[in-house]
Every structure is written in structure tokens, then in C-alpha cells.
């Protein structure tokens, strides 16, 4: 007898909703079936109902499932102790092997048993199912099935029907399941025949998704994932989708659902300072989804670093655990190359990171900062899954700073703006740089789109400001320069000296002495490969 091979049928042939693939008429119909599926429903839990039964919300489903897992652990632990005790008393043999087999079993083990033509049960084919044998059979369902239909949709059933059969006329197969899985299994079997589901609630769909994962019905997992994505997403449901069992999360069919959950959390919490309390209470999967986003509304990567440490210290009080999660999970989500040098120094001094890891990321960040913008872009492939070189949408633009102490205190600040960033300034926008320091005082640069002094046209302006700290007075010599396309060198535009007090700024409304339209023209002197390169040189004024 030649066995049916489901690999000869393309998955696209079984797209959900296709009327030509509706075999529901054959389900549990002896005339169109070649085998009998005997389903033994085991009373392995205190409450004989499915996870989804009686659950109207995701929260109910999660609580029931958590309680169910805890019940299974307690019950199995008691069974294991009883089994070992009986095994020692009756056989006087070590129970090491049995203990190992038990510890490695799946929490929802399934026992498949093939029966002889006479109907007499054979022994369990899987030793790991012995814990189910300690449970009571609540009821038995007998269903007529078509092995080609089940095998075409499920590698699990394909292997079951093609392996271990002594004679081709054997027709009976026994499946043992927990009572909590009954409703989901029946939905799954109906889907295999009809490619539709009758259930529409999120808890029930999750139950079917778990059953489809166990029995390797990829088309049903994909269908459940699609239905769940169409339901209203909440922080609660998004987190649950990200914390499903690893076997489910590893399935490609569920990837769109987990991607949607990550996108939802990233969009909801993109302003992490506004929702700080909520974000600090997120589990690891949730905080990873938020930190992976390029659209975080943060002042700078320094804020991200401080927030990650705050979260890790709250969630992992033990230093060893904290170092582990920062080194293996969260550290790769911090974009160290866009942190300020002052903060990078704190990374090296931090006890939260492994010293070797801290040295590695700081050194990498400093080398990145030293590269030219063109070279930096080559280190940022668009399809990279590692985003440490990808710049976020910071509220304040990153700058490069070179500091000197002799012959006098001085710093040179480089600010790069993309053409589209400049275009977004029109007609009255402004963009601020990250803070930098000179003589212990904080400064920043700001680029503006202004009207010229005669209010006749728009123009590009650049200003130097001091961070407000009371009535402090600070005198500096300054020079503004821009790189031009012909020579590729910085050309001085304006220079002068100014005594700052808290909140004051100095600059030029029309830095390039030309209208905005001329400045933004494609053949402008000042955009090199789409980047405007600005430089500000500050020196503490000598008295």
C-alpha cells in the first residue's frame, strides 16, 4: 500500500477560506473515512475545563493557564513521589532513570497508542506519558477520520499514520489528551477538514493555536494568528503574545502576530518618560520590544541607557542576574555609538555591566564617532537585525566634540544635519543639538528657519546657547563654519565673542547670506552627499 505524501501538495492549495478545500462533509463520516480516532479525555486537572472556557478576556486566559501550569507541577510532583516510592518498595531498584524521563517531559504530554484490529489496547508507545496513566479517563470520544486529510495538514499525523503500523488494515488510533484541551482539539480537527473556525474570542483562539502547535498544523496556526491580529490589541494581550511557549514563538506562522505585538508596544510607549511607571513594570519581552524601536521619543541615547539601568535594577536586584540580562539581552538594544562621551565614561565605571563587555561597547562607540558620516552609513545596513549603529529619532541631534585643555580650554563641535531634516524646518521650525561642555558649563547648538531682519525671505540660522543655571556668567570666543562642496573644507562664516548668562544665546539669522530656497537647492554649495556639515569652535575668553 502506497502511503499518501502530504509534501506533494503545496501549502497554497490549502489557503483558509477556499471552498474547493471544504471537506467538512467527510468529518466523522464512516463513508469517507479509513480510520477511527479514539480520544481519551483524561482528568489530569482539578478543574475539568479548557483554558478558554469561561474566559472572556486575555487576562482570564493568562491567569487560568498560569494556575493550570502550577497545578500540573504540583500534581506531577506528587505523582512522581508516589511512583518512586512504589517503584522502590516493589522493585527495590534505583529510580534515577525514571526521574530523568519525567523531568524532561513536556507539561502537556500526549500519548498516541495504536490499536490492534480487535480493538484491544496496546501499551503506551511513549514512556513519558506515564503520568497521564495515573489520571482518570473522564470520557471517550470516537471519531471517524480520513488519514490522507489529516496527514496532508499535519506532519504529526503523517508520521503517526506512516510509522509503526503492523498491517495496512489496522484502523484504530488512540489519542490521549487533558480535559483542558478537548474544545481546542475539536476545533482543530474541524479546521483540518473545513479550514474555518467557529470560535472568535481571543482566549479560545489561543487555545486552538496551542493545539495547532502541538499537532503541527501550520495552516491553523497561521489562521489563528491572522484572527488574533484583527482583534483589538491591548498591552495585556500584546505581552501575552510575546510570552507564549517557545515552540509557538519559534514558528514562522506566528511571526506576524508577535511582530504586531512588538509594534503595538513600541508605538504605545514610544515616549518612555511619559509612561515611565508603566514601562518600568513591563516584563523582559515587553521592554525589549520598546527598546528595539527607532522611533523612541527621547532626548538622547543617554536617556535610554539610564532608563535601562533603572529597569534592570528594579527587576533584577541581584547583581549577577542583572549583569546576565544586560549582557545577553538588553545591552545589544542600547545604541552606545550615539551616547555622549561623558556618559560613555560612566559606562566604563558602572558595576552593572561586565567590565570586558563595557570596554568593548565603549571602544566600538568611540571608533564609530571618529568615522566620517559616509563611513558611518556603511556600518548601518538597512536589513541589519543589530541596530546598535542605527540612529533613533532623538529630540536632540547628536554632535561630535573634540576638547582641548592647553594652551587654553577649547572645544570644537561638529553638527551634521540631513537635507530632509533641514527641509522639515521650513517655515519656522528649529532643531537642537545634544548638550556639550566647556569649562564645566553646558552648551548646545540650534538650527532655525527664520525670516531675515527685513522680513523679506526665509533663511537658515545657527545659534549657540548656554544651558540655564541661575545667573552664572560665562565669556567665550566662538566661530561658526560650514563645509563647502568644491573644497570639502570648513569655511568660516562668522566669529566673535560673547558673555553668556543663564538662558541666553548668540548666533546668526542668515548664516549663509542667502534665501532659504537657494540654500535648499540641489546644487547648493553646502550639502555634501545630502549632509550639511556645521562646526562651532568655542574658547574660554582670556581676560
Legacy VTK file of the C-alpha trace (Angstrom):
# vtk DataFile Version 3.0
C-alpha trace
ASCII
DATASET POLYDATA
POINTS 543 float
0.000 0.000 0.000
1.487 3.325 -1.078
1.252 5.928 1.667
-0.063 9.393 0.962
2.700 12.006 0.977
1.462 15.485 2.030
4.636 17.053 0.701
3.273 16.615 -2.819
0.618 19.247 -2.105
1.585 22.905 -1.927
0.567 24.871 1.156
-1.097 27.454 -1.091
-3.568 24.769 -2.139
-4.967 24.894 1.393
-5.447 28.617 1.848
-8.113 29.284 4.511
-11.499 30.091 3.083
-11.108 28.143 -0.136
-14.452 26.490 -0.812
-12.860 23.875 -3.015
-10.979 22.593 0.035
-14.009 22.212 2.318
-14.119 18.559 3.403
-16.356 19.110 6.427
-18.912 16.734 4.896
-16.394 13.926 5.433
-15.643 14.702 9.079
-16.743 11.863 11.364
-18.432 10.192 8.409
-17.750 6.479 8.129
-18.375 6.517 4.376
-15.446 8.870 3.751
-13.077 7.683 6.491
-10.436 4.990 6.629
-9.576 5.100 10.332
-11.129 5.540 13.755
-9.698 8.077 16.208
-10.414 7.201 19.824
-9.926 10.276 22.030
-9.470 9.562 25.741
-10.121 12.711 27.786
-8.090 12.499 30.972
-8.975 14.087 34.293
-5.467 15.355 34.954
-6.505 18.689 36.445
-8.609 19.748 39.420
-10.941 21.702 37.137
-12.156 19.900 34.046
-12.453 22.777 31.620
-10.335 24.279 28.924
-8.192 27.354 29.359
-10.549 29.297 27.140
-13.806 28.033 28.664
-15.402 30.715 30.803
-12.645 33.193 29.906
-13.915 36.408 28.393
-10.626 38.292 28.440
-6.960 37.690 27.772
-6.298 38.298 31.478
-8.625 35.435 32.458
-6.929 33.139 29.958
-3.459 34.036 31.229
-4.439 33.562 34.874
-6.125 30.217 34.183
-3.166 28.972 32.183
-0.698 30.045 34.857
-2.810 28.346 37.520
-3.072 25.273 35.320
0.709 25.077 34.906
1.130 25.373 38.663
-1.459 22.640 39.239
0.301 20.368 36.765
3.635 20.897 38.500
2.153 20.147 41.928
0.204 17.135 40.697
3.095 15.729 38.731
5.432 16.231 41.669
3.067 14.236 43.876
2.720 11.519 41.238
6.459 11.349 40.822
6.976 10.937 44.560
4.321 8.190 44.703
5.733 6.478 41.630
9.255 6.480 43.070
8.054 5.197 46.421
6.129 2.331 44.836
8.985 1.575 42.466
11.450 1.307 45.338
9.138 -0.781 47.518
8.102 -3.179 44.788
11.256 -3.457 42.726
13.971 -2.241 45.083
15.680 -0.603 42.114
17.157 2.871 41.719
14.665 5.367 40.237
17.209 7.680 38.600
16.240 6.856 35.028
12.527 7.283 35.687
13.115 10.619 37.365
15.109 11.932 34.420
12.472 10.812 31.937
9.824 12.608 33.949
11.760 15.836 34.327
12.280 16.096 30.588
8.688 15.526 29.548
6.513 18.277 28.159
3.970 19.628 30.629
1.172 18.621 28.287
2.442 15.255 27.128
0.371 13.424 24.549
0.217 9.648 24.356
-0.525 8.129 20.973
-1.456 4.465 21.069
-2.103 2.234 18.081
-4.635 -0.490 18.491
-4.934 -3.951 17.007
-7.836 -4.757 14.649
-9.614 -6.477 17.537
-9.773 -3.204 19.429
-7.642 -4.342 22.361
-5.410 -1.534 23.588
-1.689 -1.874 23.276
0.665 -0.394 25.829
1.707 3.250 25.662
4.174 3.977 22.912
5.729 6.875 24.816
7.163 6.237 28.269
6.924 9.935 29.110
3.124 9.594 29.151
3.078 7.515 32.330
1.831 10.487 34.364
-1.338 10.576 32.237
-1.956 6.931 33.056
-2.243 7.934 36.702
-5.216 10.137 35.751
-8.804 9.045 35.333
-10.434 8.756 31.932
-13.418 11.099 32.125
-14.916 10.131 28.815
-14.054 8.748 25.420
-14.886 10.180 22.016
-14.760 8.061 18.891
-14.423 9.885 15.588
-14.154 8.579 12.050
-11.255 10.271 10.283
-9.571 10.321 6.895
-5.829 9.768 7.280
-4.932 11.499 3.957
-6.740 14.687 5.006
-5.120 14.778 8.456
-1.693 13.787 7.129
-1.832 16.483 4.432
-2.235 19.204 7.052
-0.120 17.818 9.873
3.380 16.262 9.856
2.436 14.913 13.285
-0.429 12.815 11.892
1.579 11.946 8.787
4.258 10.340 10.948
1.624 8.650 13.083
-0.066 7.013 10.125
3.125 6.083 8.291
5.205 4.639 11.165
4.738 1.561 13.272
1.718 0.105 11.541
1.984 -3.668 11.519
-0.661 -4.271 8.878
-2.351 -1.957 6.446
-5.820 -2.914 7.711
-5.206 -1.544 11.221
-7.688 1.254 11.597
-7.789 2.317 15.258
-5.638 5.048 16.783
-5.992 6.278 20.358
-5.189 9.829 21.354
-4.982 10.855 24.988
-5.433 14.495 25.893
-6.060 16.563 29.002
-9.618 17.694 29.593
-8.452 21.280 29.143
-7.515 20.517 25.515
-10.789 18.945 24.386
-12.557 22.007 22.951
-9.414 23.220 21.182
-8.721 19.793 19.656
-12.239 19.538 18.268
-11.895 22.999 16.743
-8.558 21.955 15.268
-9.996 18.796 13.690
-12.852 20.817 12.228
-10.336 23.274 10.795
-8.343 20.487 9.156
-11.482 19.491 7.266
-13.103 22.901 6.677
-10.264 25.460 7.071
-12.512 27.636 9.213
-13.022 28.120 12.949
-16.270 28.712 14.794
-14.600 30.414 17.748
-13.841 34.141 17.653
-12.677 35.133 21.148
-9.012 35.683 21.873
-8.778 33.107 24.733
-10.382 30.373 22.633
-8.214 31.228 19.611
-5.116 30.989 21.783
-6.202 27.518 22.918
-6.586 26.431 19.304
-3.232 27.996 18.457
-1.570 25.941 21.209
-3.252 22.766 19.973
-2.246 23.516 16.379
1.346 23.976 17.528
1.320 20.637 19.345
-0.055 18.753 16.349
1.998 20.766 13.834
-0.906 22.176 11.832
0.872 25.218 10.403
-2.098 26.449 8.368
-4.246 26.610 11.516
-1.514 28.447 13.427
-1.352 30.963 10.591
-5.140 31.317 10.575
-5.329 31.827 14.368
-2.511 34.344 14.167
-4.381 36.308 11.500
-7.625 36.346 13.505
-5.813 37.462 16.666
-4.098 40.298 14.774
-7.522 41.525 13.649
-8.759 41.761 17.243
-8.240 44.875 19.341
-4.714 44.829 20.774
-4.070 45.825 24.377
-0.828 45.970 26.417
-2.042 42.847 28.200
-2.672 40.845 25.026
0.500 42.098 23.317
2.626 40.908 26.236
0.844 37.564 26.268
1.578 37.035 22.564
5.269 37.723 23.237
5.376 35.294 26.157
3.754 32.267 24.527
5.684 28.981 24.844
8.954 28.925 22.920
7.733 26.296 20.466
4.941 28.641 19.399
7.180 31.691 19.226
9.693 29.858 17.045
7.059 29.090 14.416
7.216 31.272 11.316
3.435 31.191 11.120
3.118 33.167 14.373
5.800 35.721 13.484
3.290 38.279 12.085
1.401 38.156 15.394
4.495 38.697 17.521
5.673 41.441 15.152
2.311 43.188 15.530
2.562 42.891 19.320
6.051 44.429 19.300
4.923 47.261 17.033
1.936 47.953 19.278
4.072 48.182 22.422
6.719 50.287 20.663
4.076 52.742 19.425
2.231 52.925 22.754
5.354 53.519 24.816
7.496 55.491 22.378
7.593 58.309 24.925
9.117 56.260 27.730
9.402 59.252 30.044
5.651 59.950 29.800
4.753 56.323 30.609
7.726 55.675 32.853
5.835 53.818 35.592
4.109 51.505 33.100
7.299 50.781 31.168
9.262 50.062 34.347
6.717 47.335 35.149
6.942 45.656 31.736
8.446 42.147 31.630
11.628 41.479 29.693
9.846 40.696 26.405
7.954 43.978 26.635
10.951 46.178 27.396
12.843 44.545 24.514
10.019 45.441 22.123
10.069 49.073 23.270
13.861 49.458 23.125
14.065 47.907 19.643
12.149 50.827 18.144
13.890 53.532 16.097
11.110 55.988 16.941
11.583 56.391 20.679
10.854 59.977 21.690
13.891 60.511 23.884
16.243 63.430 24.217
19.284 61.255 23.524
20.609 57.715 23.873
21.895 58.734 27.311
18.270 58.717 28.471
17.790 55.191 27.086
20.899 53.969 28.918
19.766 55.457 32.242
16.280 54.013 31.785
17.597 50.513 31.025
19.705 50.565 34.186
16.723 51.743 36.236
14.551 48.947 34.850
17.235 46.272 35.310
17.949 47.301 38.906
14.245 47.163 39.745
13.590 43.832 38.010
16.872 42.080 38.869
18.067 43.125 42.357
20.889 40.566 42.326
23.965 41.908 40.544
24.781 38.563 38.916
21.294 38.279 37.386
21.353 41.916 36.304
24.707 41.560 34.590
23.465 38.476 32.796
20.316 40.083 31.382
22.171 43.273 30.424
24.946 41.333 28.737
22.800 38.808 26.888
19.561 40.687 26.158
19.318 44.414 26.850
22.873 45.600 26.228
22.539 44.968 22.484
19.491 47.289 22.389
21.392 50.294 23.756
22.926 52.279 20.880
26.199 53.186 22.543
27.675 54.949 19.460
25.081 57.724 19.902
25.727 58.269 23.598
27.766 61.262 24.742
31.377 60.763 25.751
30.560 61.883 29.283
28.002 59.080 29.586
30.331 56.530 27.977
32.791 57.237 30.779
30.069 56.264 33.242
29.510 53.020 31.351
33.141 52.091 31.975
32.757 52.880 35.671
29.405 51.092 36.046
29.281 47.902 38.062
26.100 46.756 36.307
27.915 45.730 33.124
30.639 43.131 32.873
33.915 45.063 32.596
35.029 43.349 29.388
31.659 43.996 27.746
31.666 47.643 28.858
35.158 48.153 27.447
34.148 46.556 24.161
30.990 48.633 23.580
32.660 51.903 24.609
35.648 51.308 22.344
33.330 50.439 19.465
31.305 53.603 20.118
34.385 55.825 20.123
35.674 54.362 16.859
32.242 54.934 15.310
32.212 58.568 16.433
35.626 59.090 14.835
34.425 57.896 11.417
33.223 60.241 8.687
29.434 60.364 8.086
29.877 58.439 4.825
31.786 55.684 6.588
29.228 55.624 9.399
26.437 54.970 6.917
28.274 51.917 5.574
28.197 50.459 9.095
24.414 50.742 9.178
22.916 48.228 6.705
19.181 48.669 6.257
18.412 44.984 6.800
20.557 44.652 9.909
18.901 42.978 12.875
21.533 44.509 15.134
20.590 48.171 15.360
23.391 49.469 17.526
24.591 51.709 14.657
21.111 52.947 13.724
20.279 56.445 14.904
16.925 56.922 16.627
14.619 59.923 16.165
16.231 61.809 19.041
14.754 65.093 20.240
18.299 66.476 20.260
20.751 65.873 17.413
23.977 64.026 18.297
27.228 66.006 17.983
30.923 65.183 17.852
33.048 67.075 20.340
36.844 67.481 20.472
38.125 69.069 23.692
41.470 70.748 24.476
42.861 71.924 27.791
46.040 73.629 26.580
47.098 76.233 25.685
43.582 77.193 26.845
40.227 75.495 27.354
38.643 74.963 23.963
36.209 72.630 22.202
35.323 72.015 18.557
31.769 70.802 17.960
30.587 69.110 14.748
26.874 69.023 13.923
25.578 67.170 10.843
22.058 67.707 9.511
20.446 65.713 6.705
18.790 67.563 3.846
15.320 66.281 4.808
15.895 67.393 8.404
16.647 70.885 7.135
13.618 70.794 4.836
11.392 69.970 7.804
12.454 73.217 9.496
10.512 75.317 6.970
8.837 77.719 7.627
9.574 78.343 11.316
10.998 75.143 12.813
14.118 74.578 14.836
16.273 71.652 15.888
18.544 71.427 18.923
21.779 69.542 19.418
22.722 67.407 22.377
24.463 69.273 25.158
28.254 69.569 25.222
30.501 71.043 27.860
33.269 73.600 28.131
34.805 74.685 31.419
32.169 72.765 33.340
29.323 74.636 31.638
26.773 73.076 29.317
26.108 74.477 25.812
24.022 73.493 22.773
23.605 74.448 19.105
20.257 75.203 17.486
19.429 75.444 13.773
16.467 77.621 12.745
14.432 78.602 9.737
13.858 82.352 10.203
12.775 85.422 8.366
15.686 87.736 7.647
15.898 91.054 9.512
13.963 92.852 6.783
11.341 90.039 6.801
11.624 89.639 3.056
12.562 85.948 2.821
13.219 82.813 4.844
16.793 81.822 5.648
18.891 79.318 7.609
20.145 80.403 11.036
22.540 78.880 13.559
22.750 79.773 17.260
24.873 78.854 20.265
23.105 78.681 23.629
24.105 78.026 27.209
22.096 75.752 29.459
20.390 77.829 32.093
21.936 77.655 35.547
20.862 80.646 37.558
22.669 83.904 36.898
26.069 82.392 36.028
28.179 84.489 33.637
30.490 82.873 31.100
32.560 84.573 28.379
33.671 82.704 25.243
35.160 83.330 21.836
33.205 81.470 19.147
33.412 80.729 15.435
30.807 79.174 13.118
31.941 77.327 9.985
30.401 75.122 7.283
31.886 72.634 4.851
31.545 73.566 1.196
31.302 71.170 -1.711
34.094 72.492 -4.003
36.948 72.238 -1.479
35.452 69.873 1.078
36.903 72.094 3.807
35.230 74.050 6.568
34.888 77.712 5.684
34.480 80.234 8.479
31.179 82.095 8.301
31.094 84.206 11.457
33.183 84.689 14.583
33.003 86.861 17.664
32.908 86.830 21.453
30.007 86.811 23.828
29.352 86.796 27.557
26.638 84.282 28.355
24.215 84.389 31.230
21.627 81.753 32.035
19.235 81.168 29.141
20.985 83.449 26.646
22.114 82.546 23.102
24.123 84.102 20.292
24.051 83.386 16.560
23.108 84.499 13.061
19.656 84.503 11.485
21.087 84.113 7.963
24.230 82.026 8.347
24.790 81.555 4.601
23.666 85.042 3.487
21.145 83.620 1.041
17.399 82.897 0.839
16.067 79.552 2.064
15.227 78.394 -1.472
18.819 78.947 -2.638
20.193 77.212 0.443
17.942 74.154 -0.135
18.580 73.980 -3.901
20.017 70.715 -5.243
23.189 72.475 -6.386
23.733 74.217 -3.049
27.372 74.509 -2.006
26.631 73.311 1.479
25.013 69.883 1.077
27.630 67.178 0.520
26.029 63.818 -0.254
22.824 65.146 1.294
24.503 66.195 4.560
25.019 69.708 5.912
28.260 69.798 7.928
28.476 72.541 10.560
31.260 73.336 13.014
31.363 75.557 16.091
34.640 76.354 17.815
34.454 77.678 21.371
37.268 79.003 23.537
37.020 80.317 27.067
37.731 84.006 26.735
41.046 85.067 28.210
40.944 88.131 30.453
LINES 1 544
543 0 1 2 3 4 5 6 7 8 9 10 11 12 13 14 15 16 17 18 19 20 21 22 23 24 25 26 27 28 29 30 31 32 33 34 35 36 37 38 39 40 41 42 43 44 45 46 47 48 49 50 51 52 53 54 55 56 57 58 59 60 61 62 63 64 65 66 67 68 69 70 71 72 73 74 75 76 77 78 79 80 81 82 83 84 85 86 87 88 89 90 91 92 93 94 95 96 97 98 99 100 101 102 103 104 105 106 107 108 109 110 111 112 113 114 115 116 117 118 119 120 121 122 123 124 125 126 127 128 129 130 131 132 133 134 135 136 137 138 139 140 141 142 143 144 145 146 147 148 149 150 151 152 153 154 155 156 157 158 159 160 161 162 163 164 165 166 167 168 169 170 171 172 173 174 175 176 177 178 179 180 181 182 183 184 185 186 187 188 189 190 191 192 193 194 195 196 197 198 199 200 201 202 203 204 205 206 207 208 209 210 211 212 213 214 215 216 217 218 219 220 221 222 223 224 225 226 227 228 229 230 231 232 233 234 235 236 237 238 239 240 241 242 243 244 245 246 247 248 249 250 251 252 253 254 255 256 257 258 259 260 261 262 263 264 265 266 267 268 269 270 271 272 273 274 275 276 277 278 279 280 281 282 283 284 285 286 287 288 289 290 291 292 293 294 295 296 297 298 299 300 301 302 303 304 305 306 307 308 309 310 311 312 313 314 315 316 317 318 319 320 321 322 323 324 325 326 327 328 329 330 331 332 333 334 335 336 337 338 339 340 341 342 343 344 345 346 347 348 349 350 351 352 353 354 355 356 357 358 359 360 361 362 363 364 365 366 367 368 369 370 371 372 373 374 375 376 377 378 379 380 381 382 383 384 385 386 387 388 389 390 391 392 393 394 395 396 397 398 399 400 401 402 403 404 405 406 407 408 409 410 411 412 413 414 415 416 417 418 419 420 421 422 423 424 425 426 427 428 429 430 431 432 433 434 435 436 437 438 439 440 441 442 443 444 445 446 447 448 449 450 451 452 453 454 455 456 457 458 459 460 461 462 463 464 465 466 467 468 469 470 471 472 473 474 475 476 477 478 479 480 481 482 483 484 485 486 487 488 489 490 491 492 493 494 495 496 497 498 499 500 501 502 503 504 505 506 507 508 509 510 511 512 513 514 515 516 517 518 519 520 521 522 523 524 525 526 527 528 529 530 531 532 533 534 535 536 537 538 539 540 541 542
